[in-house]
């Protein structure tokens, strides 16, 4: 029998906002080919994710994973901070 564990989707992106408490807004970009013209387009999505420790900062590159809904707009959680933004 197979295990009931399901692998959650993970995405990587850049943090646009960290102003909310325990929440971040992540910009996830993907490149797709136009079905007719063949041109490569960049599509983007803004996803709200849960950051329990308020550790992530604006500009950081992060990995987020899908999870059970935490609130009306949050169904993703922060997994890791891949790259810190340059200090200003």
C-alpha positions as CSV (number, residue, x, y, z in Angstrom):
1,X,0.0,0.0,0.0
2,X,1.1,3.5,-0.7
3,X,1.7,6.0,2.1
4,X,-0.9,8.8,2.6
5,X,1.9,11.4,2.6
6,X,1.6,13.7,-0.4
7,X,4.5,15.7,-1.6
8,X,3.8,19.4,-1.4
9,X,4.6,21.7,-4.2
10,X,7.5,24.0,-3.7
11,X,8.3,27.3,-5.5
12,X,11.1,29.8,-5.4
13,X,10.8,33.6,-5.6
14,X,11.7,37.0,-4.3
15,X,10.1,38.7,-1.3
16,X,8.2,41.9,-2.3
17,X,6.8,42.7,1.1
18,X,7.4,41.7,4.7
19,X,5.3,44.4,6.4
20,X,2.6,42.0,7.7
21,X,3.0,40.1,11.0
22,X,4.1,36.5,10.3
23,X,3.3,36.9,6.5
24,X,5.3,37.6,3.4
25,X,4.4,38.3,-0.2
26,X,6.6,36.4,-2.7
27,X,6.9,37.1,-6.4
28,X,7.2,33.8,-8.3
29,X,8.2,34.1,-12.0
30,X,8.0,31.4,-14.6
31,X,8.9,31.3,-18.3
32,X,6.4,29.9,-20.8
33,X,6.4,29.7,-24.6
34,X,3.5,31.4,-26.4
35,X,1.3,28.6,-28.0
36,X,1.0,30.2,-31.4
37,X,4.0,32.6,-31.9
38,X,6.6,30.6,-29.9
39,X,7.9,33.7,-28.1
40,X,9.2,33.1,-24.5
41,X,7.1,35.1,-22.0
42,X,7.7,35.7,-18.3
43,X,4.6,35.2,-16.2
44,X,4.5,36.1,-12.6
45,X,2.3,35.4,-9.5
46,X,2.3,37.2,-6.1
47,X,1.7,34.6,-3.4
48,X,1.2,35.3,0.3
49,X,3.1,32.9,2.6
50,X,3.3,32.2,6.3
51,X,6.6,33.2,8.0
52,X,6.3,32.0,11.6
53,X,9.5,33.6,12.9
54,X,9.3,36.9,10.9
55,X,12.9,36.1,9.8
56,X,12.6,36.8,6.0
57,X,13.3,40.4,4.7
58,X,12.3,42.2,1.6
59,X,14.5,41.2,-1.4
60,X,15.4,37.8,-0.1
61,X,15.2,34.8,-2.4
62,X,13.1,32.1,-0.6
63,X,11.5,28.7,-1.1
64,X,7.9,28.3,-0.2
65,X,5.8,25.1,0.0
66,X,2.0,24.5,-0.3
67,X,0.2,23.7,2.9
68,X,-3.3,23.6,4.4
69,X,-5.0,27.0,4.4
70,X,-3.9,29.2,7.2
71,X,-6.1,32.2,6.4
72,X,-8.3,33.5,3.6
73,X,-5.3,34.3,1.4
74,X,-2.4,32.1,2.9
75,X,-2.0,28.5,1.7
76,X,1.8,28.5,1.5
77,X,4.5,28.5,4.2
78,X,8.2,29.6,4.2
79,X,10.5,26.6,3.9
80,X,13.9,28.3,3.6
81,X,15.7,31.5,2.9
82,X,18.0,30.7,-0.1
83,X,19.8,34.0,-0.5
84,X,19.8,37.1,1.6
85,X,19.2,40.6,0.0
86,X,22.3,42.8,-0.1
87,X,22.6,45.0,2.9
88,X,22.0,48.7,2.1
